[in-house]
Amino acid sequence: MGKSLLDYAYDYLSRNKGQANFKEVWAYVCKEAGLDEATALKKVSSFYTNLMLDGRFVTLGENIWDLRSRHTFDKVHIDMKDVYSDVETEDEDSEEQEDEDKEYSEAFGNSTESESETEEEESSEEKEDEIF
């Protein structure tokens, strides 16, 4: 059984003794796995996803990759408080929606229906009353 693409990437970074950009890693993987250009194009996105999910690898930003074992937790850990501090709260969402509704009403008048639609509905209701 042959090596997986991720195993080739691991070999490359292990032998490289340092970080590498994704392009270099992918070129090595394609060469070692014997992927032709068409196959490489089909597999690059799933390879990148798998690289992101594999615990042996870490991205150092700017699409630079290395082995996680070479880096301390503090250097590669992302504090989720920092990520989620930018998320809007429910109060902010409702205020924003109220502002958008106000702008819409001002731009299109207080009614969401046009006058011609309202006249057509009244006319059809009158016709129904005449029939019955």
N, C-alpha and C positions, 0 to 999 in steps of 0.2 A: 504494500500500500504506500502511495506517494505522500509527500508532505503536503500539509495544507498551505494556503497562501500566507496565513498568519505565521506559520512556522518559518517560512522563508523570511518574512519581515523580522521575526525574532532573531534569526541567524544573522541577518544583515546588521541589525543594531548591536548585537552582541560582539560581532567581529569589528565593527566600526569604532568601538570604544568611545562613542560620543553620539550626540544628537544628530538628526538628519531631517531634511525637509521631506514632505510627503512624496514629492516628485522623484526624489532619489530612491526612496524606499520602494515605490511602485515600479520604477524602472528595473530595479534589482529583482523584485518578485516576478515580474513578467519574464525576465531573462531566464531565471532559474526554473520557473515553472513551464517554460517553453510556450508562453501564450503569444499567439499572433495578434496583430493590431486590432482586428475585429472582435476577437474574444476578450482582449484587454478592455476595450471600450464597453463591452457588455458587463464586465465584472468589476470595474473600478468603483462604482457606487456601493455595491454590497461589501466590497473589501473595506472601503473607508468606514462604513457603518460598523462592520465587525471589529475593525481596529479600535474604534471609539469604545466599543463595549468590552473588549478583551482587557482584563485586569493587568496584564503584563505590560501594557503600553500606556504612555501618558503623553498628552499634548502639552507643549510648553508655550503655546500661543504662536500666532503667525504661521500656523501649519507646520511647526517644528515638532518632531516626535522623538521620544527616547524610551528607554525601559524604565518602568516605574521603580524597579529595585535600585536604581541609581540616584533616586531623589527622595528627600525627606518628605514626610507627610505635610509639614507646614508649607513647603515650597509648591506642592501640586494640589493641595486641598483647596476647594472653593467653598467658602463659607456661604451657606444657603441663605443666611440672613441678609447678606449683601445682595443676592440675586432677587429675593422676594421683597426687599424694601422698596423697590420701584413699582410694585403692583398696586394698582388703585384699590381703594377700599370701596365698599358698597355705597357709602355716603357720597363719595366723589363721583361714582358712576351715575347715581340718581341726579345729582346736581348737573352733571354734564348733559344728561338726557333732557332735563328740564330746559336747559339753555338751547339745546338743539330744537326742541319742540317750539320754543318761543321764536327762534329765528325762522323756523318753517312757517309758523302762523303769520309772522310779519311779512314774509316774502310772498305768501300765497293767500293772504287774507285769513280770517278766522274760520272760514269754512273749508273743509277738505274737498268738497264737491264743487264743480264748476256750476255757474248759473244755468247753463244749457242743460246739464244733467238733471238739475233740480226741476226745471220747467218740463222736461220730458217725463219725469216721474209723476209730476202733478197731472199732466195731460193724460197719461195712461191710467192713472187712478180714476180720473173723471170718466173716461171711456168705460172702465169696468163698472162703475156705479150706474151708468146709463144702461148697460146690458142687463143688469139684474134689477 
